[in-house]
Amino acid sequence: MISKSKQKKINSLITRRIIELQSKGYDLDYVIAGGNGLLCIQNNLFTRLDDTVINLVDLGYDHLNRNFKYIHTVENGNGERGMLIADIILSVASNHSVA
């Protein structure tokens, strides 16, 4: 069992950034799908990386999994906005390649 003080610090930075981004309209959640796209968790729609603007906005340490998570904003051509939390940096500068 995790103590209450440990629970509070598990992902506090990540949680704060998620809440902040949601308040700015980034209300969808994306995951990396294959090597050339993202999948929206809420509507199960696939978005090609070529049709998406991805920006790295922060880095947080995930105390539960003991690794860093990169927090990205995602905007697609349909006006949908959301976020991607991943173990890798994914941005326009990365040539949209996902290994």
C-alpha positions in Angstrom: 0.0 0.0 0.0 1.3 3.5 -0.9 1.3 6.0 1.9 -0.8 9.2 1.6 2.3 11.4 1.3 3.7 9.2 -1.5 0.3 9.3 -3.3 0.3 13.1 -3.4 3.6 13.3 -5.2 3.1 10.4 -7.6 2.2 12.5 -10.6 1.4 15.9 -9.3 3.2 17.8 -12.0 1.6 15.7 -14.8 -1.8 16.0 -13.2 -1.5 19.8 -12.8 -0.5 20.1 -16.5 -3.4 17.9 -17.6 -5.9 20.0 -15.7 -4.4 23.2 -17.1 -4.5 22.0 -20.7 -8.1 20.7 -20.2 -9.0 24.2 -19.0 -7.5 25.6 -22.3 -9.7 23.3 -24.4 -7.3 20.3 -24.9 -10.0 17.8 -23.9 -9.2 14.8 -26.0 -6.7 12.1 -25.1 -4.4 10.6 -27.8 -2.2 7.5 -27.9 0.5 6.6 -30.5 -1.0 4.2 -33.1 1.4 2.4 -35.3 4.2 4.3 -36.9 2.3 7.1 -38.6 -0.6 8.3 -36.5 -2.5 8.9 -33.3 -5.7 7.4 -32.0 -8.2 9.4 -30.0 -9.3 7.5 -27.0 -12.7 9.3 -26.7 -13.9 8.9 -30.3 -11.7 6.0 -31.5 -10.7 8.1 -34.6 -7.3 7.7 -36.2 -5.3 10.9 -37.1 -2.4 10.8 -39.5 0.7 12.6 -38.1 1.0 14.5 -41.4 -2.4 16.1 -40.6 -1.6 16.9 -37.0 0.2 19.7 -35.2 2.0 18.3 -32.1 3.9 20.5 -29.6 5.9 19.4 -26.7 4.7 21.4 -23.7 6.3 19.8 -20.6 8.1 16.9 -19.0 7.0 15.2 -15.8 8.4 12.4 -13.8 6.0 9.5 -13.3 6.8 8.3 -9.8 4.6 5.2 -10.2 6.3 3.9 -13.3 9.6 5.5 -12.5 10.2 7.2 -15.8 9.7 10.5 -17.5 6.6 11.4 -19.5 6.5 13.9 -22.3 3.3 16.0 -22.4 2.3 17.2 -25.8 -0.6 19.2 -27.2 -2.3 17.8 -30.3 -4.4 19.7 -32.9 -5.7 18.1 -36.0 -7.3 19.5 -39.2 -10.8 19.0 -37.9 -10.3 21.5 -35.1 -10.0 18.8 -32.4 -7.6 19.5 -29.6 -6.2 17.2 -27.1 -3.0 15.9 -25.5 -0.6 13.0 -25.8 1.4 11.8 -22.8 4.2 9.5 -24.0 7.6 8.1 -23.2 9.1 9.8 -26.3 9.2 13.3 -27.7 6.9 13.5 -30.7 6.9 16.8 -32.6 7.1 18.4 -36.0 10.9 18.5 -35.6 11.0 14.7 -35.2 9.8 14.1 -38.8 6.7 12.4 -37.4 8.5 9.0 -37.1 7.5 6.8 -34.2 9.7 3.9 -33.4 
